């Protein structure tokens, strides 16, 4: 097996505003975490990590993505 290295792979750097926009797009028009992750070329876990990170920084409401079910 032969492996060629074509260039240096670099990590992308995401600004908090970009992370928040991506996290907030979950649920819009029924978009799932998987769909949003695929659309932005990140993992599902990355979105969950960003959500937690943004909440700790106070940039995302703790109740974001909360689901309320009416009681009978």
C-alpha positions as CSV (number, residue, x, y, z in Angstrom):
1,X,0.0,0.0,0.0
2,X,1.3,3.4,-0.9
3,X,0.3,6.6,0.8
4,X,1.0,10.1,-0.6
5,X,0.9,13.2,1.5
6,X,-0.4,16.0,-0.7
7,X,-0.2,18.9,1.7
8,X,-0.6,20.0,5.3
9,X,-4.0,19.5,6.7
10,X,-5.2,22.4,8.8
11,X,-7.8,22.6,11.4
12,X,-10.6,25.1,10.7
13,X,-11.1,27.8,13.2
14,X,-14.7,28.8,14.0
15,X,-15.7,32.1,15.5
16,X,-18.3,32.0,18.3
17,X,-20.8,33.8,16.0
18,X,-20.3,31.0,13.3
19,X,-20.7,28.3,16.0
20,X,-23.9,29.9,17.3
21,X,-25.4,30.3,13.9
22,X,-24.7,26.6,13.1
23,X,-26.1,25.4,16.5
24,X,-29.2,27.6,16.2
25,X,-29.9,26.2,12.7
26,X,-30.8,22.8,14.3
27,X,-34.5,22.5,14.3
28,X,-35.1,25.3,11.8
29,X,-37.5,23.9,9.1
30,X,-37.1,20.5,10.8
31,X,-33.3,20.2,10.3
32,X,-31.8,17.5,12.5
33,X,-28.3,17.7,14.1
34,X,-27.1,15.1,11.6
35,X,-28.3,17.2,8.6
36,X,-26.8,20.4,10.0
37,X,-23.5,18.7,10.7
38,X,-23.4,17.3,7.2
39,X,-24.2,20.6,5.7
40,X,-21.3,22.3,7.5
41,X,-18.8,19.4,7.3
42,X,-18.6,18.9,11.0
43,X,-19.5,16.0,13.3
44,X,-22.7,15.7,15.3
45,X,-20.6,15.6,18.4
46,X,-18.9,18.9,17.4
47,X,-22.3,20.6,17.4
48,X,-23.2,19.2,20.8
49,X,-19.8,20.4,22.1
50,X,-20.3,23.9,20.6
51,X,-23.8,24.1,22.2
52,X,-22.4,23.3,25.6
53,X,-19.4,25.7,25.2
54,X,-21.7,28.5,24.0
55,X,-24.0,28.0,27.0
56,X,-21.1,28.2,29.4
57,X,-19.9,31.4,27.8
58,X,-23.4,32.9,28.1
59,X,-23.8,33.2,24.4
60,X,-26.6,30.7,24.1
61,X,-29.7,30.5,26.4
62,X,-29.8,27.4,28.5
63,X,-33.3,26.8,27.3
64,X,-32.3,26.8,23.6
65,X,-33.7,23.8,21.8
66,X,-35.9,23.0,24.8
67,X,-39.0,21.1,23.9
68,X,-42.3,21.8,25.7
69,X,-45.0,19.2,25.6
70,X,-48.5,20.3,26.7
71,X,-49.9,18.4,29.6
72,X,-53.5,17.1,29.6
